């Protein structure tokens, strides 16, 4: 018997030990007993972190949608698979049963086929949080097309980069989207993006805001009439376990966003297994993750993980403060949510508001709380624990990444004792370690280091789309035979892990990964800018905010600074999206540089953090005189 569902701490340790000693037996039993395969694997695992090449369940055949939908029809066909909660409280929620989902996914899959989409083709999905988003993700998986969901808050330029990088033939979007009081012209953004995407032949447009939008002849088609005509039966494409399931872009510290490529079999097993354990989901429960499906959290823990377990999963279109700051709690009460999963940035924003927004609602259905995306600070942890969980709901502080595909380090509720700000213990099958400055593992407890992993797990990304070299360099080059996460961490006296944050130039703002290089490139496109550098600084709600240091060209020196700041942020909004806007922009005559010409970000961080006494030695700089100027003019 496999240990699919861990129920206490003793069992966790037993399962964990087994998973490490006999990983192949461990994962094979779980895969065999809890999933539907058209053909079993020839080999559970082959791996080589040098190449790197990782294969799980090689030779196995399956379709993930048979696991997420078809196999539930006999036992829970009428059970709600997805509850869709709209932006506006006056609009009715939709309850989509497994049966309805089956029909909707098959119809959508047939529409895609009708547009010539076949196994292996890339489909760009640029949709708001409406049911068509989840349905289209599954429809791609049904026919073996590779979905590349782009968060519908990204700009036209960011969208175009992602479409072109993986040669999408088709874009799925909507006439617009609602976010709180605002409506957004998504189709307009797609039109602008496609001016530089020659490979896109078709755009399918869902109706959401009923706006009157221009349609390009021969390219743009309304989705609804096509769905109406489509058959609700679509044979699933039978995939190899190692066939790609999706590409999802994440920011790197330099250059282009990285298209992380995930495959089918291992991803499914791991997303489902971790969902079951980290949320302790039981058959009648209603689970809500507030993320957007445009991020990995939504892929693994709104769509695939919950549905593979036959769960009821909530999709929310709106924002936490519309119509007011009580919206989340109103939804918890309305749908009697049992497991609630959100990000620290949301918790901090909610905690700033009047407690009456919480107290007005009955939250007694809640059993488990989750946190993801960035380190949760002590204050936010306690507010979440005291006021939302009423001190009886364990908090799963889940550490993981787009690259890991699923949760890696997290308490298992009701088993692992929680400790504020600690992600605690690894999931079964996961072997974390901390690496020291000497490039070797730091042994023992009460130590600090860089978080790496020694052994593969089923959901790890297999490559960066079109750039295997970069995959190797980014994750496998820092330490020989280890996957390196890019995060720093500490291990306490009992072996619990606490994540301290990124150690590279990625900055996490409101839970979104932002690379410094793409933002600097956007700033430098402003015609008045000669050079720029950005760093993060602590922010009450966003966790980090961005601080830019900008050298102006001579011709811009006399211009109004506030106007320049607005223009620079406008450039960033155009190139990346509003999430990457700078909170502070300081104009300076120079940037501190090493003799080899590298910007010393450490110094800029001290200025942004207002800790100039921690500057250390600046005498080796090429231009030490600039440091005092920067400190004197700090914002
Ligand atoms: O720095 C870590 C932080 O988010 C990074 C991964 O970001 P992304 O790929 O966008 O995925 C976010 C959702 C899984 C990590 O390298 N991070 C994520 N979860 C936590 C975290 N930092 C601390 N604690 C966490 N629970």
Boltz pocket constraint, residues with backbone or C-beta under 6 A from the ligand:
constraints:
  - pocket:
      binder: B
      contacts: [[A, 250], [A, 296], [A, 297], [A, 371], [A, 372], [A, 373], [A, 374], [A, 375], [A, 376], [A, 397], [A, 398], [A, 399], [A, 400], [A, 401], [A, 402], [A, 403], [A, 409], [A, 423], [A, 485], [A, 486], [A, 487], [A, 499], [A, 501], [A, 502], [A, 508], [A, 511], [A, 512], [A, 513]]
      max_distance: 6.0
